[in-house]
Amino acid sequence: MCEHPLPATDLFDIPNIMNLTEAKLRQTYIIESLQVDEESVVASRLRQLGFVPGISVVCEAVAPLVKNPYLVKIRGINVALARHEAVLIKLNEAQP
């Protein structure tokens, strides 16, 4: 057994990649990638809404409904995403 736990990844500047469903409310994140087939309808919808790598997003709210829609602010507008769409968006915490 290891006596000393490994340090947090922040100490090594390793990005903390997560999907949108794991994001904290009202915290700014940068889109790293979309985990979806580039030719799919979902990929086209997300790109048209502005979900492209390098863009900042803020998760504003999560509705307590069966499909858990996410309200996301991107490029100054609010966009509602279904959970199956939100899980495809990979994020990294924005640096202050």
C-alpha positions in Angstrom: 0.0 0.0 0.0 1.1 3.5 -0.7 1.6 5.6 2.4 1.3 8.9 0.7 -1.7 9.7 -1.4 -1.1 11.2 -4.9 -1.5 14.9 -5.1 -4.5 16.5 -6.8 -4.2 16.8 -10.6 -4.4 20.6 -10.3 -0.8 20.6 -9.0 0.5 19.1 -12.2 -1.6 21.3 -14.5 -3.4 18.2 -15.8 -6.7 19.3 -17.3 -9.8 18.1 -15.4 -12.0 16.9 -18.3 -15.6 16.3 -17.4 -18.9 16.3 -19.3 -21.5 19.0 -18.9 -23.7 16.8 -16.6 -20.8 16.9 -14.0 -20.4 20.7 -14.2 -21.0 22.9 -11.1 -23.8 25.5 -11.4 -22.7 29.0 -12.4 -19.1 28.1 -13.0 -17.4 28.9 -16.3 -16.0 26.0 -18.4 -14.3 25.8 -21.8 -15.5 23.2 -24.3 -12.7 20.7 -25.0 -14.5 18.4 -27.5 -17.8 16.8 -28.5 -17.9 13.0 -28.0 -20.2 12.4 -31.0 -20.0 11.1 -34.5 -19.3 14.2 -36.6 -21.9 13.2 -39.2 -24.7 12.8 -36.8 -27.7 15.0 -36.4 -26.8 15.7 -32.7 -23.3 16.9 -33.7 -24.9 19.2 -36.3 -27.4 20.6 -33.8 -24.7 21.2 -31.1 -22.4 23.0 -33.6 -25.3 25.2 -34.9 -26.0 26.2 -31.3 -22.4 27.2 -30.8 -21.0 24.2 -29.0 -17.5 24.1 -30.5 -14.1 23.6 -28.8 -12.6 26.7 -27.2 -15.9 28.4 -26.4 -16.8 29.1 -22.8 -20.1 27.9 -21.3 -21.9 28.3 -17.9 -24.4 25.7 -16.6 -27.2 28.0 -15.2 -29.7 25.4 -14.0 -30.8 21.7 -14.1 -34.5 21.0 -14.1 -35.7 18.3 -11.8 -37.7 16.6 -14.5 -37.5 13.0 -15.9 -35.1 13.9 -18.7 -33.1 16.5 -16.6 -32.8 19.3 -19.1 -29.8 21.6 -18.6 -30.0 25.4 -19.1 -26.6 26.5 -20.5 -25.4 30.0 -21.3 -23.2 30.1 -24.3 -22.2 33.2 -26.3 -24.6 35.3 -24.3 -27.7 33.2 -25.0 -29.4 30.5 -23.0 -29.8 27.1 -24.5 -31.7 24.1 -23.1 -30.1 20.7 -23.7 -31.4 17.2 -22.9 -29.2 15.0 -20.7 -28.3 12.8 -23.6 -26.9 15.9 -25.4 -25.2 17.4 -22.3 -23.3 14.2 -21.6 -21.6 14.5 -25.0 -20.0 17.8 -24.3 -16.5 17.5 -22.7 -15.4 20.5 -20.6 -12.4 21.8 -18.7 -12.5 24.4 -16.0 -11.8 27.9 -17.2 -8.6 29.5 -15.8 -9.3 32.7 -13.8 
